[in-house]
Amino acid sequence: FLFLASHDPHVPRVPHERFQGKSGLGPRGDAILQFDWCVGEVTAALECLGLAEKTLVIVCSDNGPVMDDGYVDFALEKRGDHRAGGPLRGGKYSVYEGGTRTPFIARWKGAVAPRVSGEVVCTIDLASSFAALAGQPVPVNGFPDSFDVSGALLGRRGAKGRASLVQQDNGQAGNYGYRAGNWKLVRHDSKQAYNQRVEEQLRNTPVPAFQLFDLSKDIGESKDLSTAHPEVLERMKSELVGIITSGRSRP
């Protein structure tokens, strides 16, 4: 088992000399090139050691992107036409999809067929999923928010990910996102959010305490449906409170 926590794209961004100036997009672009190289070195080592067909490799991120959070390295000025969060609203520190929905790549040579999955999984699910793959039981009180989504990780046909997911910011403001199917509830106890496009400098803006979105039609979380669907709003508010109160989401 190897957990490689890369610092590369995180501030302060100081890529190695061999990558400096290579991207044309400043230190942030160079750092991403360096990260890509590091991943390539790991996968190359697995091939060299004959372990590629015995190893599940997962590449993911702990949160959405941030371009400028106080370190002046011209990440905004030199980003070119790249938008780090794509069509998503918000970024790091936010419970909007831009802060919580991140790239997630699973590779297992000979076991995972290349394809794109729309199933919902979370990094916290890796504990239960790895236990399942290793044939190890999970204690009743172990990993209380972790689900076995190993079938979805391996791309098995018909395999499902999570039915719902609680999202949270850094835990200091009492802000939550709650996804269930296509619906997304946003709860801002602080009534403040890092609500900006990732391409702008971080700033707090006022937001309603509750918002409701249909992600199947509005991935950018731009149209609040709280008034149009009050029954969905109340149901999801109740479900989120239940999970928070119980202190766990796994039965």
C-alpha positions as CSV (number, residue, x, y, z in Angstrom):
1,F,0.0,0.0,0.0
2,L,1.3,3.4,-1.0
3,F,-0.3,6.8,-0.2
4,L,1.5,9.5,-2.1
5,A,0.3,13.0,-1.0
6,S,1.6,15.3,-3.7
7,H,2.1,19.0,-2.8
8,D,2.8,20.0,-6.4
9,P,-0.2,22.1,-7.4
10,H,-0.7,23.5,-3.9
11,V,0.6,26.8,-2.8
12,P,3.4,27.8,-2.4
13,R,4.0,26.4,-5.8
14,V,7.7,25.8,-6.3
15,P,8.3,23.3,-9.1
16,H,11.7,21.7,-9.7
17,E,14.1,23.5,-12.0
18,R,13.5,20.9,-14.8
19,F,9.9,22.1,-15.0
20,Q,10.2,25.8,-14.4
21,G,9.0,27.8,-17.4
22,K,8.1,24.7,-19.3
23,S,4.3,25.1,-19.4
24,G,4.2,28.8,-20.3
25,L,1.4,29.2,-17.7
26,G,3.5,30.2,-14.7
27,P,4.4,28.3,-11.6
28,R,1.0,26.7,-11.3
29,G,1.2,25.3,-14.8
30,D,4.7,24.1,-14.2
31,A,3.6,22.4,-11.0
32,I,0.9,20.6,-12.8
33,L,3.4,19.3,-15.3
34,Q,5.5,18.1,-12.4
35,F,2.6,16.3,-10.8
36,D,1.8,14.6,-14.2
37,W,5.5,13.5,-14.4
38,C,5.3,12.1,-10.8
39,V,2.2,10.0,-11.6
40,G,4.0,8.7,-14.7
41,E,7.0,7.7,-12.7
42,V,4.8,5.7,-10.3
43,T,3.0,3.9,-13.0
44,A,6.3,3.2,-14.8
45,A,7.8,1.7,-11.7
46,L,4.7,-0.6,-11.4
47,E,5.3,-1.8,-14.9
48,C,9.0,-2.3,-14.4
49,L,8.4,-4.4,-11.2
50,G,5.7,-6.4,-12.8
51,L,3.1,-5.1,-10.4
52,A,0.8,-3.2,-12.8
53,E,-1.7,-6.1,-13.1
54,K,-1.8,-6.5,-9.3
55,T,-2.2,-2.8,-8.3
56,L,-5.2,-0.5,-8.2
57,V,-4.0,3.1,-8.8
58,I,-6.3,5.9,-7.8
59,V,-5.5,9.6,-8.6
60,C,-7.8,12.1,-6.9
61,S,-8.0,15.4,-5.1
62,D,-9.1,16.5,-1.6
63,N,-11.0,19.6,-2.8
64,G,-11.8,21.7,-5.7
65,P,-9.4,24.3,-7.2
66,V,-8.3,27.7,-6.0
67,M,-6.3,30.1,-8.2
68,D,-5.5,33.0,-5.9
69,D,-5.7,32.6,-2.1
70,G,-3.0,35.1,-1.2
71,Y,0.1,33.8,-2.9
72,V,1.2,36.0,-5.8
73,D,2.4,33.6,-8.4
74,F,0.4,35.0,-11.4
75,A,-1.8,31.9,-11.5
76,L,-4.7,34.1,-12.6
77,E,-2.8,36.2,-15.1
78,K,-1.1,33.2,-16.8
79,R,-3.9,30.7,-16.8
80,G,-4.6,31.2,-20.5
81,D,-8.1,30.0,-21.5
82,H,-8.1,27.2,-18.9
83,R,-10.9,27.3,-16.3
84,A,-9.9,25.1,-13.4
85,G,-13.4,24.4,-12.2
86,G,-15.0,24.0,-15.6
87,P,-18.7,24.7,-15.5
88,L,-18.9,24.2,-11.7
89,R,-19.8,26.9,-9.2
90,G,-17.4,27.8,-6.4
91,G,-14.0,26.2,-5.6
92,K,-11.9,25.3,-2.6
93,Y,-13.5,26.1,0.8
94,S,-17.0,25.9,-0.9
95,V,-19.7,23.2,-0.6
96,Y,-20.9,24.0,-4.1
97,E,-19.8,21.4,-6.7
98,G,-16.8,23.4,-7.6
99,G,-15.4,22.8,-4.1
100,T,-16.3,19.2,-3.7
101,R,-16.5,17.5,-7.1
102,T,-13.0,16.7,-8.2
103,P,-11.2,14.5,-10.8
104,F,-11.1,10.8,-9.8
105,I,-9.2,8.3,-11.9
106,A,-9.0,4.6,-11.2
107,R,-6.5,2.4,-13.1
108,W,-5.9,-1.3,-12.7
109,K,-4.3,-2.9,-15.7
110,G,-6.3,-5.9,-16.9
111,A,-9.1,-5.2,-14.4
112,V,-10.5,-1.7,-15.1
113,A,-11.8,-1.2,-18.6
114,P,-11.3,2.4,-19.8
115,R,-14.6,4.3,-19.6
116,V,-16.3,7.3,-17.9
117,S,-18.6,6.6,-14.9
118,G,-21.3,8.8,-13.7
119,E,-21.6,7.0,-10.3
120,V,-21.1,9.1,-7.1
121,V,-18.1,8.0,-5.0
122,C,-16.1,9.8,-2.3
123,T,-12.6,9.4,-1.1
124,I,-13.9,8.4,2.3
125,D,-15.3,5.3,0.6
126,L,-11.8,4.0,-0.2
127,A,-11.5,2.5,3.3
128,S,-14.5,0.2,3.0
129,S,-13.8,-0.5,-0.7
130,F,-10.2,-1.5,-0.1
131,A,-11.4,-3.7,2.8
132,A,-13.9,-5.4,0.4
133,L,-11.2,-6.0,-2.3
134,A,-8.9,-7.5,0.4
135,G,-11.6,-9.7,1.8
136,Q,-11.5,-8.0,5.2
137,P,-14.6,-7.2,7.3
138,V,-15.3,-3.7,8.4
139,P,-16.2,-3.3,12.2
140,V,-19.7,-2.0,12.8
141,N,-18.3,1.3,14.3
142,G,-15.4,1.5,11.8
143,F,-15.5,4.0,8.9
144,P,-19.0,5.2,9.8
145,D,-19.3,7.2,6.6
146,S,-17.5,4.9,4.3
147,F,-19.4,2.7,1.7
148,D,-18.1,-0.2,-0.4
149,V,-18.1,1.2,-3.9
150,S,-15.5,-1.2,-5.2
151,G,-17.7,-2.4,-8.1
152,A,-18.0,1.2,-9.3
153,L,-14.3,1.7,-8.9
154,L,-13.6,-1.3,-11.1
155,G,-16.2,-0.2,-13.7
156,R,-18.3,-3.3,-13.4
157,R,-21.5,-3.1,-15.4
158,G,-24.5,-2.3,-13.3
159,A,-22.4,-1.5,-10.2
160,K,-23.6,1.4,-8.2
161,G,-21.9,4.1,-6.2
162,R,-23.4,6.1,-3.4
163,A,-27.1,6.9,-3.2
164,S,-26.4,10.1,-1.3
165,L,-23.4,12.1,-0.1
166,V,-22.9,14.7,2.6
167,Q,-20.4,17.4,1.6
168,Q,-18.7,19.8,4.0
169,D,-16.4,22.8,3.9
170,N,-13.4,23.0,6.3
171,G,-15.8,22.3,9.1
172,Q,-15.5,25.7,10.8
173,A,-18.5,27.5,9.3
174,G,-21.2,24.8,9.5
175,N,-21.8,24.7,5.8
176,Y,-23.0,21.6,4.1
177,G,-23.9,20.2,0.7
178,Y,-26.2,17.1,0.5
179,R,-26.6,15.2,-2.8
180,A,-29.3,12.6,-3.3
181,G,-29.9,11.4,-6.8
182,N,-30.0,14.4,-9.0
183,W,-30.9,16.7,-6.2
184,K,-28.4,18.9,-4.3
185,L,-29.3,20.7,-1.1
186,V,-26.9,23.5,0.0
187,R,-27.1,24.6,3.7
188,H,-25.1,27.6,4.7
189,D,-25.4,28.1,8.5
190,S,-22.9,31.0,8.1
191,K,-25.0,32.5,5.3
192,Q,-21.7,33.3,3.7
193,A,-19.9,31.4,0.9
194,Y,-16.9,31.4,-1.3
195,N,-19.3,31.9,-4.1
196,Q,-17.0,33.2,-6.8
197,R,-15.8,31.8,-10.1
198,V,-12.5,30.1,-9.5
199,E,-10.9,32.6,-12.0
200,E,-11.4,35.4,-9.4
201,Q,-9.7,36.2,-6.1
202,L,-11.4,34.5,-3.1
203,R,-14.2,36.5,-1.5
204,N,-17.1,35.8,0.8
205,T,-20.6,36.7,-0.5
206,P,-24.0,36.5,1.2
207,V,-26.1,33.5,0.3
208,P,-29.4,32.1,1.5
209,A,-29.4,29.6,4.4
210,F,-30.8,26.9,2.1
211,Q,-30.7,26.4,-1.7
212,L,-31.9,23.5,-3.8
213,F,-30.6,22.5,-7.2
214,D,-31.3,19.8,-9.9
215,L,-27.8,18.8,-11.0
216,S,-29.1,16.8,-13.9
217,K,-30.2,20.1,-15.5
218,D,-28.1,22.7,-13.7
219,I,-24.6,21.4,-13.0
220,G,-23.5,25.0,-12.4
221,E,-26.0,25.4,-9.5
222,S,-27.4,28.6,-10.8
223,K,-31.1,28.1,-10.4
224,D,-32.5,27.8,-6.8
225,L,-35.5,25.5,-6.9
226,S,-36.4,25.8,-3.2
227,T,-39.7,27.6,-3.9
228,A,-40.6,25.4,-6.8
229,H,-40.0,22.1,-4.9
230,P,-40.7,22.8,-1.2
231,E,-41.4,19.1,-0.6
232,V,-38.0,18.0,-1.9
233,L,-36.4,20.8,0.1
234,E,-38.0,19.8,3.4
235,R,-37.2,16.1,2.8
236,M,-33.6,16.7,2.1
237,K,-33.2,19.1,5.0
238,S,-34.6,16.4,7.3
239,E,-32.4,13.7,5.9
240,L,-29.3,15.9,6.3
241,V,-30.2,16.7,9.9
242,G,-30.7,13.0,10.6
243,I,-27.2,12.1,9.3
244,I,-25.6,14.9,11.3
245,T,-27.5,14.0,14.5
246,S,-26.7,10.3,14.2
247,G,-23.0,11.0,13.6
248,R,-22.8,8.6,10.7
249,S,-24.2,7.9,7.2
250,R,-23.5,4.2,6.9
251,P,-26.2,2.0,8.6
